[in-house]
Amino acid sequence: MHEIALMGDILNIVVRDMEEKSLHQVKKITLLVGDLSNAMPDALRMAFDIYKVDQKDWIHPDATLQIEHESAKAQCIFCNTFYVPDVKIALCPECNMPGGKLIQGETFQIISYEGD
């Protein structure tokens, strides 16, 4: 489960930014996670809960992790059809050709965090 490592990286980024802003505890983190980002929201929540117990000095006990969802969307490079792929390299449902251009759905980023 690589979500524990991903969450560790997210928290490291947040802590560095908190230090620059003289904040002491994080209360909420909001992420944007795409369908094809290879990150599972439930596993990220579980990893956040593990870190929350382990890092009580700078993660507020009632801190929350909010995950916003980004749907996958692709456009066929042959017939220009827009479609929702279920994998990164999917067949166009209109012309059955591979190689559609992924427009969205791979995002994995911190949108914001709140602290005091």
All heavy atoms as an XYZ file, in Angstrom:
914
protein
N       0.851     -1.181      0.000
C       0.000      0.000      0.000
C       0.892      1.238      0.000
O       1.413      1.643      1.027
C      -0.921     -0.029      1.217
C      -1.855      1.131      1.269
S      -3.120      0.978      2.518
C      -2.216      1.436      3.965
N       1.067      1.853     -1.161
C       1.942      3.013     -1.284
C       1.304      4.301     -0.767
O       1.966      5.323     -0.675
C       2.409      3.174     -2.732
C       1.332      3.619     -3.675
N       0.357      2.786     -4.134
C       1.097      4.826     -4.222
C      -0.447      3.458     -4.938
N      -0.020      4.695     -5.011
N       0.027      4.241     -0.392
C      -0.647      5.433      0.122
C      -0.039      5.918      1.435
O      -0.060      7.124      1.717
C      -2.151      5.175      0.295
C      -2.945      5.188     -0.987
C      -2.840      3.904     -1.807
O      -2.194      2.943     -1.349
O      -3.399      3.860     -2.909
N       0.556      5.023      2.213
C       1.221      5.456      3.447
C       2.418      6.341      3.081
O       2.618      7.404      3.679
C       1.637      4.253      4.314
C       0.390      3.576      4.890
C       2.566      4.690      5.438
C       0.653      2.310      5.651
N       3.193      5.941      2.099
C       4.322      6.754      1.655
C       3.839      8.061      1.031
O       4.417      9.129      1.279
C       5.180      5.972      0.659
N       2.769      8.001      0.230
C       2.207      9.219     -0.360
C       1.755     10.191      0.723
O       2.019     11.396      0.638
C       1.025      8.879     -1.271
C       1.332      8.197     -2.591
C       0.047      7.783     -3.285
C       2.151      9.110     -3.486
N       1.076      9.669      1.732
C       0.602     10.530      2.814
C       1.788     11.118      3.577
O       1.752     12.282      3.987
C      -0.330      9.761      3.752
C      -0.957     10.638      4.833
S      -1.839     12.103      4.223
C      -3.114     11.358      3.219
N       2.833     10.341      3.773
C       4.038     10.860      4.418
C       4.622     12.023      3.629
O       5.019     13.046      4.205
N       4.654     11.893      2.300
C       5.154     12.975      1.451
C       4.253     14.211      1.544
O       4.740     15.347      1.615
C       5.257     12.522     -0.006
C       6.358     11.497     -0.229
O       7.269     11.383      0.627
O       6.305     10.803     -1.262
N       2.952     13.997      1.539
C       2.003     15.108      1.669
C       2.230     15.839      2.989
O       2.312     17.072      3.028
C       0.552     14.586      1.587
C       0.237     14.149      0.167
C      -0.447     15.649      2.060
C      -1.005     13.315      0.046
N       2.337     15.076      4.061
C       2.526     15.692      5.371
C       3.864     16.413      5.471
O       3.952     17.468      6.112
C       2.361     14.645      6.474
C       0.941     14.062      6.584
C       0.901     12.937      7.595
C      -0.072     15.144      6.921
N       4.902     15.895      4.842
C       6.190     16.595      4.826
C       6.070     17.951      4.127
O       6.627     18.947      4.596
C       7.271     15.755      4.147
C       7.748     14.618      5.020
O       7.667     14.678      6.240
N       8.236     13.572      4.393
N       5.346     17.991      3.026
C       5.128     19.258      2.309
C       4.351     20.230      3.185
O       4.706     21.410      3.299
C       4.385     19.003      0.975
C       5.288     18.241      0.010
C       3.893     20.313      0.365
C       4.567     17.683     -1.210
N       3.302     19.733      3.830
C       2.483     20.585      4.696
C       3.303     21.106      5.871
O       3.257     22.297      6.193
C       1.217     19.830      5.178
C       0.503     20.601      6.278
C       0.282     19.575      4.007
N       4.089     20.248      6.501
C       4.901     20.666      7.657
C       5.901     21.745      7.255
O       6.062     22.743      7.967
C       5.628     19.457      8.291
C       6.711     19.905      9.252
C       4.633     18.582      9.015
N       6.560     21.571      6.120
C       7.520     22.591      5.668
C       6.835     23.935      5.452
O       7.358     24.980      5.833
C       8.226     22.143      4.390
C       9.424     21.253      4.687
C      10.198     20.915      3.436
N       9.698     19.593      3.033
C       9.442     19.208      1.805
N       9.654     20.008      0.795
N       8.990     18.009      1.547
N       5.647     23.896      4.865
C       4.915     25.138      4.638
C       4.413     25.729      5.957
O       4.419     26.946      6.134
C       3.757     24.902      3.669
C       3.203     26.198      3.126
O       3.949     26.906      2.422
O       2.037     26.512      3.429
N       3.989     24.868      6.874
C       3.540     25.337      8.187
C       4.673     26.058      8.918
O       4.448     27.091      9.554
C       3.038     24.168      9.043
C       1.704     23.622      8.620
S       1.244     22.121      9.540
C       1.312     22.673     11.227
N       5.866     25.512      8.834
C       7.022     26.130      9.488
C       7.290     27.521      8.923
O       7.574     28.455      9.669
C       8.256     25.245      9.351
C       8.180     23.990     10.182
C       9.279     22.981      9.882
O      10.038     23.174      8.900
O       9.363     21.983     10.615
N       7.168     27.672      7.602
C       7.366     28.971      6.971
C       6.325     29.987      7.412
O       6.592     31.184      7.471
C       7.334     28.841      5.448
C       8.524     28.116      4.865
C       8.419     27.965      3.359
O       7.595     28.655      2.713
O       9.175     27.139      2.815
N       5.121     29.497      7.734
C       4.026     30.389      8.120
C       3.837     30.459      9.639
O       2.866     31.032     10.105
C       2.746     29.925      7.442
C       2.790     30.098      5.934
C       1.523     29.605      5.281
C       1.447     29.959      3.829
N       2.286     29.226      2.945
N       4.738     29.824     10.391
C       4.686     29.803     11.870
C       3.386     29.200     12.404
O       2.841     29.660     13.403
C       4.890     31.205     12.443
O       6.151     31.695     12.078
N       2.909     28.167     11.743
C       1.743     27.432     12.235
C       2.235     26.243     13.053
O       3.325     25.725     12.822
C       0.880     26.951     11.069
C       0.274     28.057     10.197
C      -0.423     27.453      8.990
C      -0.703     28.909     10.983
N       1.398     25.794     14.000
C       1.828     24.729     14.906
C       1.072     23.416     14.738
O       1.622     22.360     15.014
C       1.703     25.204     16.358
C       2.505     26.436     16.626
N       3.876     26.422     16.687
C       2.129     27.720     16.793
C       4.322     27.640     16.913
N       3.278     28.461     16.974
N      -0.182     23.515     14.295
C      -0.968     22.294     14.109
C      -1.805     22.393     12.845
O      -2.358     23.449     12.536
C      -1.916     22.063     15.295
C      -1.278     21.396     16.473
C      -2.331     20.894     17.456
O      -3.366     21.513     17.640
N      -2.061     19.771     18.072
N      -1.900     21.298     12.142
C      -2.776     21.229     10.980
C      -4.124     20.682     11.435
O      -4.190     19.770     12.257
C      -2.161     20.378      9.841
C      -2.061     18.909     10.217
C      -2.941     20.527      8.562
N      -5.193     21.288     10.912
C      -6.545     20.869     11.288
C      -7.309     20.216     10.137
O      -8.257     19.473     10.365
C      -7.340     22.058     11.808
C      -6.813     22.586     13.127
C      -7.710     23.657     13.668
C      -7.251     24.066     15.051
N      -8.136     25.056     15.645
N      -6.890     20.540      8.918
C      -7.590     19.984      7.762
C      -6.663     20.027      6.563
O      -5.963     21.007      6.343
C      -8.857     20.800      7.459
C      -9.638     20.321      6.264
C     -10.855     21.211      6.057
C     -11.639     20.795      4.843
N     -12.801     21.681      4.619
N      -6.685     18.950      5.783
C      -5.951     18.897      4.514
C      -6.955     18.493      3.438
O      -7.750     17.574      3.626
C      -4.797     17.870      4.565
C      -3.769     18.278      5.622
C      -4.141     17.728      3.195
C      -2.664     17.265      5.833
N      -6.903     19.222      2.313
C      -7.775     18.906      1.187
C      -6.908     18.498      0.001
O      -5.991     19.219     -0.383
C      -8.647     20.122      0.814
O      -9.388     20.544      1.956
C      -9.619     19.764     -0.309
N      -7.211     17.335     -0.548
C      -6.490     16.791     -1.699
C      -7.412     16.686     -2.900
O      -8.628     16.532     -2.746
C      -5.962     15.383     -1.399
C      -5.068     15.171     -0.199
C      -4.732     13.689     -0.048
C      -3.811     16.003     -0.322
N      -6.822     16.719     -4.091
C      -7.534     16.405     -5.318
C      -6.932     15.106     -5.842
O      -5.716     15.026     -6.082
C      -7.372     17.527     -6.354
C      -8.052     17.303     -7.698
C      -9.563     17.127     -7.529
C      -7.756     18.469     -8.644
N      -7.785     14.077     -5.982
C      -7.316     12.754     -6.390
C      -8.100     12.298     -7.618
O      -9.322     12.182     -7.583
C      -7.487     11.732     -5.235
C      -7.031     10.349     -5.675
C      -6.733     12.181     -3.990
N      -7.372     12.056     -8.696
C      -7.992     11.609     -9.935
C      -8.222     10.109     -9.956
O      -7.513      9.346     -9.296
N      -9.198      9.712    -10.754
C      -9.529      8.287    -10.913
C      -8.341      7.450    -11.355
O      -8.215      6.291    -10.984
C     -10.643      8.103    -11.949
C     -12.017      8.445    -11.426
O     -12.207      8.479    -10.196
O     -12.919      8.687    -12.258
N      -7.458      8.041    -12.167
C      -6.328      7.300    -12.724
C      -4.998      7.716    -12.100
O      -3.936      7.548    -12.699
C      -6.288      7.475    -14.247
C      -7.554      7.034    -14.991
C      -7.429      7.302    -16.470
C      -7.863      5.572    -14.729
N      -5.043      8.232    -10.881
C      -3.824      8.699    -10.206
C      -3.079      7.576     -9.486
O      -1.995      7.799     -8.958
C      -4.178      9.786     -9.193
O      -4.928      9.233     -8.120
N      -3.649      6.402     -9.452
C      -3.072      5.257     -8.732
C      -3.043      5.465     -7.223
O      -2.211      4.871     -6.533
C      -1.672      4.908     -9.250
C      -1.692      4.425    -10.678
O      -2.594      3.698    -11.064
N      -0.731      4.839    -11.461
N      -3.907      6.322     -6.709
C      -4.038      6.519     -5.266
C      -5.481      6.213     -4.873
O      -6.423      6.700     -5.498
C      -3.680      7.950     -4.888
N      -5.634      5.386     -3.852
C      -6.959      4.985     -3.400
C      -7.395      5.871     -2.231
O      -6.728      5.899     -1.189
C      -6.951      3.519     -2.983
C      -6.626      2.587     -4.130
S      -6.398      0.865     -3.620
C      -7.871      0.549     -2.717
N      -8.501      6.615     -2.389
C      -8.950      7.522     -1.334
C      -9.116      6.867      0.034
O      -8.703      7.447      1.046
C     -10.274      8.063     -1.867
C     -10.089      8.032     -3.354
C      -9.308      6.764     -3.602
N      -9.692      5.682      0.098
C      -9.878      5.023      1.401
C      -8.544      4.695      2.055
O      -8.375      4.832      3.271
C     -10.723      3.753      1.258
C     -12.188      4.060      0.988
O     -12.618      5.198      1.258
O     -12.902      3.169      0.494
N      -7.580      4.271      1.259
C      -6.254      3.970      1.804
C      -5.546      5.251      2.253
O      -4.816      5.248      3.243
C      -5.416      3.226      0.771
N      -5.762      6.354      1.528
C      -5.196      7.638      1.959
C      -5.787      8.072      3.292
O      -5.071      8.568      4.170
C      -5.450      8.713      0.899
C      -4.637      8.592     -0.381
C      -5.204      9.510     -1.463
C      -3.173      8.916     -0.113
N      -7.087      7.886      3.461
C      -7.736      8.225      4.739
C      -7.173      7.374      5.874
O      -6.913      7.869      6.968
C      -9.248      8.047      4.634
C      -9.927      9.120      3.826
C     -11.455      8.964      3.850
N     -12.062      9.848      2.889
C     -12.344      9.536      1.625
N     -12.098      8.313      1.180
N     -12.872     10.414      0.811
N      -6.994      6.099      5.614
C      -6.433      5.217      6.630
C      -5.002      5.643      6.977
O      -4.636      5.699      8.158
C      -6.446      3.765      6.151
C      -5.991      2.778      7.209
S      -6.053      1.070      6.649
C      -4.630      1.011      5.596
N      -4.211      5.977      5.973
C      -2.840      6.429      6.221
C      -2.836      7.728      7.016
O      -2.020      7.904      7.927
C      -2.107      6.618      4.893
N      -3.741      8.635      6.700
C      -3.840      9.894      7.448
C      -4.149      9.608      8.913
O      -3.549     10.212      9.817
C      -4.911     10.793      6.828
C      -5.052     12.120      7.517
C      -4.088     13.107      7.355
C      -6.147     12.397      8.312
C      -4.216     14.338      7.977
C      -6.287     13.618      8.945
C      -5.315     14.591      8.774
N      -5.075      8.683      9.170
C      -5.417      8.330     10.554
C      -4.219      7.736     11.291
O      -4.025      7.995     12.477
C      -6.602      7.362     10.587
C      -7.915      8.037     10.201
O      -7.983      9.287     10.262
O      -8.849      7.317      9.821
N      -3.415      6.955     10.607
C      -2.210      6.383     11.228
C      -1.240      7.500     11.601
O      -0.726      7.547     12.719
C      -1.540      5.365     10.277
C      -2.406      4.114     10.148
C      -0.135      5.009     10.761
C      -1.986      3.171      9.029
N      -0.992      8.424     10.677
C      -0.083      9.539     10.960
C      -0.655     10.450     12.046
O       0.094     11.005     12.845
C       0.205     10.350      9.696
C       1.262      9.746      8.827
C       0.935      9.089      7.646
C       2.608      9.832      9.168
C       1.914      8.537      6.842
C       3.595      9.279      8.372
C       3.241      8.632      7.210
O       4.214      8.081      6.411
N      -1.968     10.600     12.064
C      -2.606     11.471     13.062
C      -2.330     10.965     14.472
O      -2.063     11.747     15.379
C      -4.111     11.547     12.778
C      -4.812     12.617     13.554
C      -6.181     12.961     12.998
C      -7.160     11.849     13.026
N      -8.537     12.294     12.737
N      -2.342      9.670     14.660
C      -2.049      9.085     15.969
C      -0.562      9.228     16.295
O      -0.188      9.529     17.423
C      -2.462      7.590     15.999
C      -1.947      6.899     17.239
C      -3.971      7.456     15.900
N       0.280      9.069     15.285
C       1.726      9.082     15.477
C       2.314     10.488     15.612
O       3.345     10.667     16.249
C       2.393      8.349     14.306
C       3.849      8.064     14.562
O       4.192      7.637     15.679
O       4.653      8.276     13.628
N       1.672     11.475     15.027
C       2.214     12.843     14.987
C       1.328     13.819     15.759
O       0.980     14.893     15.256
C       2.359     13.310     13.530
C       3.176     12.421     12.659
C       4.648     12.404     13.071
O       5.170     13.372     13.586
N       5.297     11.283     12.852
N       0.994     13.486     16.991
C       0.067     14.300     17.779
C       0.572     15.710     18.046
O      -0.215     16.609     18.318
C      -0.222     13.614     19.113
C      -1.008     12.344     18.969
C      -1.244     11.713     20.318
C      -1.965     10.406     20.140
N      -2.203      9.716     21.391
N       1.883     15.926     17.967
C       2.423     17.251     18.277
C       2.077     18.292     17.214
O       1.945     19.468     17.518
C       3.934     17.180     18.488
C       4.671     16.501     17.338
O       4.077     15.636     16.686
O       5.836     16.856     17.118
N       1.879     17.904     15.954
C       1.568     18.898     14.929
C       0.335     18.591     14.085
O      -0.059     19.391     13.249
C       2.780     19.170     14.041
C       3.295     17.974     13.305
C       4.228     17.095     13.737
C       2.889     17.523     12.026
N       4.429     16.116     12.808
C       3.627     16.369     11.737
C       1.982     17.988     11.082
C       3.476     15.663     10.561
C       1.836     17.282      9.904
C       2.580     16.141      9.656
N      -0.299     17.445     14.321
C      -1.588     17.159     13.679
C      -2.643     17.196     14.778
O      -2.580     16.432     15.744
C      -1.619     15.786     12.977
C      -0.564     15.717     11.874
C      -3.002     15.540     12.382
C      -0.509     14.382     11.152
N      -3.589     18.103     14.650
C      -4.655     18.242     15.644
C      -5.411     16.912     15.763
O      -5.654     16.248     14.751
C      -5.607     19.363     15.214
C      -6.557     19.773     16.268
N      -7.732     19.114     16.510
C      -6.486     20.775     17.185
C      -8.366     19.690     17.499
N      -7.628     20.712     17.933
N      -5.789     16.520     16.989
C      -6.489     15.233     17.165
C      -7.777     15.113     16.352
O      -8.172     14.012     15.968
C      -6.798     15.190     18.661
C      -5.883     16.173     19.295
C      -5.547     17.195     18.258
N      -8.425     16.243     16.084
C      -9.663     16.219     15.302
C      -9.433     16.599     13.839
O     -10.378     16.935     13.126
C     -10.688     17.175     15.924
C     -11.105     16.742     17.321
O     -11.170     15.518     17.568
O     -11.354     17.620     18.168
N      -8.191     16.572     13.397
C      -7.866     16.948     12.010
C      -8.606     16.044     11.027
O      -8.842     14.864     11.296
C      -6.359     16.870     11.784
N      -8.944     16.638      9.889
C      -9.677     15.882      8.866
C      -8.921     15.909      7.540
O      -8.160     16.830      7.257
C     -11.085     16.472      8.636
O     -10.967     17.828      8.236
C     -11.930     16.360      9.894
N      -9.158     14.881      6.768
C      -8.635     14.786      5.414
C      -9.824     14.809      4.474
O     -10.685     13.924      4.529
C      -7.836     13.497      5.221
C      -7.317     13.248      3.809
C      -6.282     14.298      3.420
C      -6.729     11.855      3.696
N      -9.897     15.835      3.648
C     -10.963     15.928      2.661
C     -10.373     15.579      1.302
O      -9.319     16.098      0.930
C     -11.550     17.337      2.625
C     -12.652     17.494      1.604
C     -13.235     18.894      1.602
O     -13.124     19.636      2.570
N     -13.854     19.265      0.502
N     -11.047     14.703      0.584
C     -10.562     14.288     -0.734
C     -11.608     14.646     -1.774
O     -12.744     14.179     -1.722
C     -10.255     12.778     -0.767
C      -9.145     12.459      0.243
C      -9.874     12.343     -2.174
C      -8.800     11.006      0.366
N     -11.191     15.508     -2.697
C     -12.049     15.858     -3.820
C     -11.695     14.945     -4.987
O     -10.529     14.634     -5.215
C     -11.872     17.331     -4.186
C     -12.333     18.245     -3.060
C     -12.284     19.712     -3.422
O     -12.092     20.046     -4.615
O     -12.418     20.528     -2.498
N     -12.706     14.539     -5.699
C     -12.575     13.543     -6.761
C     -12.452     14.218     -8.126
O     -13.166     15.172     -8.424
C     -13.831     12.645     -6.715
C     -13.923     11.697     -7.836
N     -14.780     11.879     -8.888
C     -13.273     10.540     -8.094
C     -14.661     10.882     -9.732
N     -13.753     10.058     -9.284
N     -11.522     13.722     -8.944
C     -11.401     14.178    -10.329
C     -11.693     12.993    -11.249
O     -10.964     12.003    -11.245
C      -9.991     14.713    -10.607
C      -9.825     15.181    -12.041
C      -8.396     15.598    -12.346
O      -7.501     14.734    -12.256
O      -8.202     16.770    -12.671
N     -12.752     13.113    -12.018
C     -13.115     12.052    -12.964
C     -12.123     11.996    -14.107
O     -11.524     13.000    -14.481
C     -14.509     12.313    -13.538
O     -15.467     12.313    -12.525
N     -11.990     10.814    -14.665
C     -11.125     10.639    -15.835
C     -11.874     11.070    -17.088
O     -13.084     10.863    -17.209
C     -10.690      9.186    -15.953
N     -11.129     11.684    -18.005
C     -11.714     12.107    -19.278
C     -10.626     12.034    -20.337
O      -9.492     12.433    -20.099
C     -12.245     13.540    -19.160
C     -12.949     14.043    -20.393
C     -13.486     15.453    -20.140
C     -14.187     15.995    -21.364
N     -14.677     17.372    -21.124
N     -10.984     11.505    -21.500
C     -10.028     11.386    -22.600
C     -10.686     11.824    -23.900
O     -11.916     11.899    -23.994
C      -9.543      9.940    -22.719
N      -9.823     12.101    -24.886
C     -10.307     12.438    -26.215
C      -9.556     11.580    -27.224
O      -8.320     11.507    -27.202
C     -10.096     13.913    -26.530
C     -10.632     14.309    -27.885
C     -10.468     15.794    -28.165
O      -9.717     16.488    -27.500
N     -11.180     16.275    -29.173
N     -10.286     10.956    -28.104
C      -9.691     10.115    -29.129
C      -8.906     10.992    -30.117
O      -9.416     12.018    -30.584
C     -10.775      9.338    -29.868
S     -10.120      8.271    -31.172
N      -7.692     10.583    -30.432
C      -6.870     11.355    -31.368
C      -7.231     11.063    -32.832
O      -6.779     11.758    -33.731
C      -5.356     11.126    -31.125
C      -4.988      9.658    -31.319
C      -4.947     11.623    -29.753
C      -3.492      9.363    -31.254
N      -8.083     10.070    -33.036
C      -8.480      9.714    -34.406
C      -9.837     10.305    -34.790
O      -9.988     10.875    -35.862
C      -8.507      8.187    -34.575
C      -7.158      7.559    -34.377
C      -6.848      6.928    -33.187
C      -6.189      7.629    -35.373
C      -5.593      6.363    -32.995
C      -4.935      7.068    -35.186
C      -4.637      6.437    -33.987
N     -10.830     10.178    -33.899
C     -12.178     10.644    -34.243
C     -12.662     11.795    -33.356
O     -13.778     12.263    -33.517
C     -13.166      9.485    -34.192
S     -13.544      8.884    -32.536
N     -11.815     12.232    -32.409
C     -12.106     13.369    -31.517
C     -13.249     13.129    -30.524
O     -13.740     14.073    -29.920
C     -12.362     14.657    -32.301
C     -11.105     15.156    -32.965
O     -10.023     15.064    -32.394
N     -11.233     15.664    -34.178
N     -13.666     11.896    -30.361
C     -14.699     11.576    -29.378
C     -14.152     11.752    -27.969
O     -13.041     11.337    -27.667
C     -15.174     10.119    -29.564
O     -15.747      9.988    -30.862
C     -16.177      9.701    -28.503
N     -14.946     12.370    -27.099
C     -14.618     12.459    -25.673
C     -15.239     11.258    -24.971
O     -16.370     10.871    -25.285
C     -15.171     13.750    -25.062
C     -14.449     14.970    -25.530
C     -14.922     15.713    -26.600
C     -13.283     15.397    -24.892
C     -14.261     16.846    -27.042
C     -12.609     16.525    -25.328
C     -13.099     17.254    -26.399
N     -14.499     10.663    -24.052
C     -15.015      9.502    -23.332
C     -14.354      9.384    -21.961
O     -13.375     10.066    -21.667
C     -14.820      8.211    -24.145
C     -13.379      7.878    -24.474
C     -12.660      6.959    -23.712
C     -12.735      8.463    -25.566
C     -11.339      6.650    -24.016
C     -11.419      8.159    -25.878
C     -10.733      7.252    -25.097
O      -9.430      6.942    -25.392
N     -14.923      8.520    -21.139
C     -14.399      8.263    -19.791
C     -13.623      6.948    -19.836
O     -14.228      5.878    -19.942
C     -15.540      8.184    -18.752
C     -14.988      7.843    -17.380
C     -16.313      9.496    -18.711
N     -12.286      7.024    -19.768
C     -11.495      5.790    -19.795
C     -11.477      5.129    -18.414
O     -11.544      5.807    -17.394
C     -10.097      6.289    -20.176
C     -10.040      7.661    -19.599
C     -11.435      8.212    -19.719
N     -11.378      3.824    -18.392
C     -11.274      3.126    -17.111
C      -9.819      2.770    -16.788
O      -9.512      2.371    -15.680
C     -12.155      1.880    -17.079
C     -11.883      0.936    -18.233
O     -11.084      1.287    -19.125
O     -12.473     -0.154    -18.239
N      -8.940      2.934    -17.764
C      -7.493      2.751    -17.592
C      -6.800      3.856    -18.402
O      -7.421      4.496    -19.257
C      -7.015      1.356    -18.051
C      -7.558      0.258    -17.153
C      -7.380      1.104    -19.495
N      -5.512      4.051    -18.160
C      -4.796      5.139    -18.840
C      -4.749      4.971    -20.349
O      -4.820      5.920    -21.100
C      -3.385      5.276    -18.274
C      -3.382      5.864    -16.887
C      -1.988      6.086    -16.376
C      -2.057      6.631    -14.961
N      -0.747      6.890    -14.403
N      -4.588      3.747    -20.819
C      -4.588      3.486    -22.261
C      -5.841      2.666    -22.564
O      -5.874      1.456    -22.356
C      -3.316      2.733    -22.703
C      -2.082      3.561    -22.355
C      -3.369      2.430    -24.192
C      -0.765      2.865    -22.604
N      -6.879      3.358    -23.008
C      -8.165      2.709    -23.244
C      -8.547      2.842    -24.713
O      -8.054      3.721    -25.429
C      -9.236      3.369    -22.374
N      -9.422      1.969    -25.148
C      -9.928      2.034    -26.520
C     -11.064      3.048    -26.594
O     -11.892      3.139    -25.694
C     -10.449      0.667    -26.962
C      -9.424     -0.464    -27.044
C     -10.111     -1.765    -27.430
C      -8.313     -0.126    -28.026
N     -11.096      3.793    -27.676
C     -12.187      4.737    -27.915
C     -13.477      3.952    -28.101
O     -13.520      2.993    -28.871
C     -11.885      5.572    -29.153
S     -13.268      6.619    -29.683
N     -14.549      4.319    -27.416
C     -15.809      3.580    -27.570
C     -16.475      3.810    -28.931
O     -17.323      3.028    -29.350
C     -16.679      4.139    -26.443
C     -16.098      5.477    -26.138
C     -14.642      5.383    -26.430
N     -16.051      4.856    -29.642
C     -16.653      5.173    -30.942
C     -15.955      4.452    -32.096
O     -16.589      3.788    -32.899
C     -16.614      6.692    -31.167
C     -17.369      7.163    -32.370
C     -18.875      6.966    -32.252
O     -19.413      6.993    -31.124
O     -19.512      6.769    -33.297
N     -14.609      4.574    -32.174
C     -13.876      3.998    -33.309
C     -13.000      2.803    -32.913
O     -12.351      2.209    -33.757
C     -13.026      5.059    -33.994
S     -11.641      5.669    -33.011
N     -12.970      2.488    -31.622
C     -12.246      1.335    -31.102
C     -10.730      1.407    -31.300
O     -10.056      0.393    -31.367
C     -12.799      0.035    -31.698
C     -12.672     -1.119    -30.731
O     -12.718     -0.926    -29.519
N     -12.521     -2.318    -31.248
N     -10.201      2.630    -31.396
C      -8.757      2.823    -31.569
C      -8.131      3.165    -30.210
O      -8.729      3.860    -29.401
C      -8.476      3.954    -32.562
C      -8.915      3.642    -33.982
S      -8.025      2.269    -34.733
C      -6.407      2.971    -34.892
N      -6.904      2.683    -29.974
C      -6.209      3.028    -28.726
C      -5.505      4.385    -28.867
O      -5.428      4.944    -29.956
C      -5.175      1.912    -28.593
C      -4.859      1.548    -30.005
C      -6.162      1.721    -30.777
N      -4.984      4.863    -27.778
C      -4.147      6.054    -27.844
C      -4.868      7.357    -27.639
O      -4.420      8.393    -28.122
N      -5.983      7.324    -26.942
C      -6.677      8.566    -26.638
C      -5.820      9.474    -25.765
O      -4.964      9.021    -25.012
N      -6.037     10.763    -25.876
C      -5.310     11.752    -25.078
C      -6.045     11.937    -23.753
O      -7.214     12.338    -23.731
C      -5.245     13.074    -25.831
C      -4.546     14.162    -25.075
C      -4.550     15.453    -25.878
C      -3.942     16.557    -25.047
N      -4.086     17.851    -25.721
N      -5.358     11.637    -22.664
C      -5.954     11.792    -21.343
C      -6.004     13.270    -20.999
O      -4.980     13.951    -20.976
C      -5.143     11.008    -20.302
C      -5.795     10.791    -18.952
C      -7.106     10.025    -19.089
C      -4.853     10.024    -18.043
N      -7.186     13.784    -20.761
C      -7.383     15.208    -20.491
C      -7.380     15.487    -18.992
O      -6.859     16.503    -18.543
C      -8.706     15.690    -21.125
C      -8.613     15.550    -22.643
C      -9.031     17.121    -20.717
C      -9.915     15.752    -23.354
N      -7.976     14.609    -18.234
C      -7.990     14.750    -16.780
C      -8.164     13.388    -16.136
O      -8.564     12.436    -16.775
C      -9.085     15.709    -16.318
C     -10.494     15.197    -16.525
C     -11.556     16.182    -16.079
O     -11.417     17.381    -16.269
N     -12.619     15.682    -15.497
N      -7.821     13.321    -14.846
C      -8.002     12.077    -14.106
C      -6.747     11.538    -13.465
O      -6.803     10.596    -12.694
N      -5.573     12.137    -13.777
C      -4.316     11.681    -13.184
C      -3.854     12.552    -12.016
O      -2.840     12.269    -11.402
C      -3.196     11.664    -14.231
C      -3.322     10.577    -15.249
C      -2.128     10.562    -16.170
O      -1.929     11.532    -16.924
O      -1.378      9.558    -16.129
N      -4.597     13.590    -11.722
C      -4.169     14.561    -10.717
C      -4.063     13.941     -9.329
O      -4.911     13.158     -8.916
C      -5.147     15.750    -10.668
O      -5.249     16.302    -11.965
C      -4.695     16.808     -9.686
N      -2.999     14.311     -8.648
C      -2.834     13.981     -7.232
C      -2.105     15.173     -6.621
O      -0.911     15.338     -6.840
C      -2.032     12.686     -7.047
C      -1.880     12.307     -5.608
C      -2.934     11.726     -4.919
C      -0.706     12.556     -4.925
C      -2.815     11.390     -3.581
C      -0.570     12.220     -3.589
C      -1.623     11.636     -2.921
N      -2.855     16.033     -5.929
C      -2.230     17.243     -5.401
C      -2.921     17.740     -4.143
O      -4.078     17.427     -3.892
C      -2.202     18.351     -6.448
C      -3.555     18.943     -6.767
C      -3.473     20.028     -7.838
O      -2.666     19.949     -8.739
N      -4.317     21.013     -7.736
N      -2.168     18.524     -3.404
C      -2.718     19.202     -2.237
C      -3.412     20.456     -2.746
O      -2.805     21.269     -3.434
C      -1.599     19.599     -1.246
C      -0.832     18.368     -0.779
C      -2.183     20.362     -0.056
C       0.465     18.694     -0.043
N      -4.671     20.609     -2.398
C      -5.400     21.812     -2.766
C      -5.185     22.880     -1.691
O      -4.900     24.030     -1.996
C      -6.910     21.535     -2.948
C      -7.118     20.616     -4.145
C      -7.687     22.830     -3.103
C      -8.546     20.195     -4.341
N      -5.322     22.468     -0.429
C      -5.168     23.420      0.661
C      -4.982     22.677      1.977
O      -5.173     21.461      2.047
C      -6.392     24.330      0.770
O      -7.539     23.575      1.127
N      -4.632     23.445      2.993
C      -4.634     22.931      4.354
C      -4.967     24.071      5.294
O      -4.814     25.240      4.947
C      -3.315     22.259      4.727
C      -2.161     23.199      4.995
C      -1.926     23.692      6.274
C      -1.318     23.588      3.975
C      -0.881     24.567      6.505
C      -0.270     24.445      4.196
C      -0.058     24.935      5.472
O       0.970     25.799      5.709
N      -5.481     23.717      6.465
C      -5.825     24.711      7.482
C      -5.093     24.348      8.757
O      -4.927     23.173      9.068
C      -7.344     24.712      7.734
C      -8.159     25.088      6.526
C      -9.656     24.913      6.743
O     -10.082     24.762      7.916
O     -10.385     24.911      5.737
N      -4.678     25.352      9.466
C      -3.974     25.117     10.721
C      -4.015     26.333     11.609
O      -4.586     27.361     11.277
N      -3.372     26.215     12.763
C      -3.261     27.368     13.661
C      -1.873     27.414     14.264
O      -1.054     26.538     14.079
C      -4.331     27.340     14.742
C      -4.269     26.094     15.637
O      -3.302     25.316     15.549
O      -5.204     25.903     16.413
